[in-house]
Amino acid sequence: MKEKIILMNKEIINNQAEEHYNRIRTNIQFSGSDMKTILITSTKESEGKSSVSLNLAVAFAKIGANVLLIDADIRNSILVGRVKAKQKINGLTSYLSGVSTIEETIYGTDIENLDIIPSGKYSPNPTNLLQNSKIDKMLEIFKEVYDYIIVDTAPIGLVVDAAILAKKCDGAILVTEAGRIQKKQLKKAKQDIELTGIKFLGIILNKVDESTLSYGHYGGYGRYGN
């Protein structure tokens, strides 16, 4: 039986935001039955990609899908601060460095149908770790066990990590903060994703001040509340 950890601050989706996540979930479902491993990245840090990763994983779990959330942002994990455990936690870096087995890195959560692999201890050479063939083996095994695998990665506009992992996933979503990222930066991030050969699923506009927007114009698609 898997050890369990508690997800802190998991009730962060208000009713309006939950509706948007459900639409994103539905769009992914309609992208094809082979769309099982979804990479989430951003252009810069602090745009909210980790919150998107967690909430999207919860949205899939709520409809009964068996979901695994992989915290692959091993340089600067945000998700690590949202888990609470009584025991020592092994993580992705422990598995990739050969310290622990794959089974020892998977944890159940207090959310039904949702498992998580924490990032693990910081590695002085994250790029080499992520190029490890163990990741390919791991994802192939997980595809037979889970309905959906959500992979939270470092910003593609800052480091190469996301591009490395994108080649191992089925589709990618780019999260961007409203009013912060220039159009040319966003375009470059999108191009970097597409150069990996992965299917680009779209952009999520995050941290939107909805009071300044016309709902009739945007229709609520591809964005969610603050």
C-alpha positions in Angstrom: 0.0 0.0 0.0 1.3 3.5 -0.9 2.1 5.9 1.9 -0.2 8.9 2.0 0.6 12.6 2.1 -1.8 15.5 2.7 -2.2 18.2 0.1 -2.2 21.6 1.7 -4.3 24.5 0.3 -6.0 22.1 -2.1 -9.4 23.9 -1.9 -8.2 26.8 -4.0 -10.7 26.5 -6.9 -13.7 28.8 -6.5 -16.9 27.9 -8.4 -16.1 30.1 -11.4 -12.5 28.9 -11.7 -13.7 25.2 -11.3 -15.9 25.7 -14.4 -12.9 26.8 -16.4 -10.8 23.9 -15.3 -13.6 21.5 -16.2 -13.6 23.0 -19.7 -9.8 22.6 -20.0 -10.2 19.0 -18.8 -12.9 18.4 -21.4 -10.8 19.9 -24.2 -7.9 17.6 -23.3 -10.3 14.6 -23.3 -11.5 15.5 -26.8 -7.8 15.8 -28.0 -7.7 12.0 -28.3 -7.5 8.8 -26.3 -3.7 8.9 -26.7 -3.4 12.2 -24.8 -2.5 10.8 -21.5 0.7 12.5 -20.4 0.2 16.3 -20.2 3.2 18.7 -19.6 2.5 22.0 -18.0 5.0 24.8 -18.3 5.3 28.6 -18.4 7.5 31.3 -19.9 8.8 32.7 -16.5 8.6 31.8 -12.9 5.5 32.6 -10.7 3.0 32.5 -13.5 0.9 29.9 -11.7 1.8 26.7 -13.6 2.0 24.6 -10.5 -1.4 25.7 -9.3 -2.7 24.9 -12.8 -1.0 21.5 -12.6 -2.5 20.7 -9.2 -6.0 22.0 -10.0 -6.1 20.2 -13.4 -5.1 17.0 -11.7 -7.9 17.5 -9.1 -10.4 18.2 -11.9 -9.6 14.8 -13.6 -9.7 13.0 -10.3 -13.1 14.4 -9.5 -14.6 12.6 -12.5 -13.2 9.3 -11.3 -10.0 9.3 -13.5 -6.9 7.7 -12.0 -4.5 10.5 -12.0 -0.7 10.9 -11.2 0.8 14.4 -10.7 4.6 14.4 -11.2 6.4 17.4 -9.7 9.2 17.6 -12.2 10.2 21.2 -11.4 13.2 19.9 -9.5 15.1 23.2 -9.6 12.4 25.3 -7.7 9.4 23.2 -6.7 6.3 25.1 -5.5 4.3 21.9 -5.0 6.7 20.7 -2.3 5.4 23.4 0.0 1.8 22.1 -0.5 2.3 18.7 0.9 2.4 17.5 4.5 3.7 14.1 5.6 4.6 12.3 8.8 7.4 10.4 7.2 10.5 11.2 5.1 9.4 11.8 1.5 11.4 10.4 -1.4 10.9 12.1 -4.7 11.6 12.2 -8.4 15.3 13.1 -7.9 15.7 10.1 -5.5 14.4 7.7 -8.2 16.4 9.2 -11.0 19.6 9.2 -9.0 19.1 5.5 -8.0 18.6 6.2 -4.3 15.0 4.9 -4.2 12.8 2.6 -6.3 9.9 3.9 -8.4 7.4 2.4 -6.0 9.0 4.4 -3.1 8.4 7.7 -4.8 4.7 7.4 -5.4 2.4 8.7 -2.7 -1.4 8.6 -2.3 -3.1 11.8 -1.3 -6.2 12.8 0.6 -7.9 13.4 -2.7 -9.5 10.2 -4.1 -8.0 8.9 -7.3 -5.0 11.3 -7.1 -1.4 10.2 -6.5 1.7 12.4 -6.6 5.4 12.0 -7.1 7.1 14.9 -5.2 10.2 16.6 -6.8 12.6 15.3 -4.2 15.8 16.9 -3.0 17.5 19.6 -5.1 20.0 18.2 -7.5 23.2 20.1 -8.4 22.8 18.9 -12.0 19.1 18.7 -12.8 19.6 18.6 -16.6 21.5 15.4 -16.5 19.0 13.8 -14.2 16.1 14.7 -16.5 17.9 13.2 -19.5 18.0 9.9 -17.6 16.4 7.0 -19.5 14.7 6.0 -16.3 12.1 8.7 -17.0 11.1 7.0 -20.3 10.7 3.7 -18.5 8.8 5.3 -15.7 6.3 7.1 -18.0 5.7 3.9 -20.1 4.8 2.0 -16.9 2.6 4.8 -15.6 0.6 5.0 -18.9 -0.6 1.4 -18.2 -1.6 2.3 -14.7 -3.0 5.8 -14.8 -5.7 7.5 -17.0 -3.9 10.8 -16.9 -0.4 11.9 -15.9 0.2 15.7 -15.3 3.8 16.8 -15.4 4.6 20.1 -13.8 8.0 21.4 -15.2 10.3 24.4 -14.9 9.5 27.4 -17.1 10.5 26.7 -20.7 11.6 30.3 -21.2 14.3 30.0 -18.5 15.8 26.5 -18.6 15.9 23.5 -20.9 14.2 21.1 -18.5 10.7 21.5 -20.0 12.0 20.9 -23.6 13.7 17.7 -22.4 10.5 16.4 -20.7 8.2 17.5 -23.6 9.8 14.9 -25.9 8.6 12.2 -23.4 5.0 13.5 -23.1 1.9 13.5 -25.3 0.8 17.1 -25.2 1.8 20.4 -23.6 0.0 23.4 -22.1 1.6 26.8 -21.7 0.5 28.9 -18.7 1.0 32.7 -18.9 0.2 35.5 -16.4 -2.1 38.2 -17.8 -0.4 41.5 -18.4 3.1 40.3 -17.5 4.6 38.4 -20.5 5.3 40.2 -23.8 3.8 38.7 -26.9 7.2 38.0 -28.4 8.2 36.0 -25.3 5.0 34.0 -25.4 5.5 33.3 -29.1 9.1 32.1 -28.4 7.9 29.8 -25.6 5.3 28.3 -27.9 7.8 27.8 -30.7 10.2 26.1 -28.2 7.5 23.7 -27.2 6.6 22.9 -30.8 10.2 22.3 -31.8 10.2 19.3 -29.4 7.6 17.6 -31.7 5.0 17.4 -28.9 1.4 18.4 -29.6 0.8 21.9 -28.4 -2.6 21.9 -26.7 -2.9 25.7 -26.0 -2.3 28.6 -23.7 -4.0 29.2 -20.3 -4.2 32.9 -19.4 -3.8 33.0 -15.6 -4.2 35.7 -12.9 -6.9 37.5 -14.9 -8.7 40.5 -13.3 -12.1 39.4 -14.6 -13.7 42.7 -13.5 -12.0 44.4 -16.4 -13.1 41.9 -19.0 -16.3 41.3 -20.9 -17.5 37.8 -20.3 -19.4 37.9 -23.6 -16.1 38.6 -25.5 -14.0 35.9 -23.9 -16.7 33.4 -23.1 -14.6 31.9 -20.3 -12.5 29.6 -22.5 -8.8 29.0 -21.9 -8.6 31.1 -18.7 -9.6 30.9 -15.1 -10.2 33.2 -12.1 -7.5 34.5 -9.9 
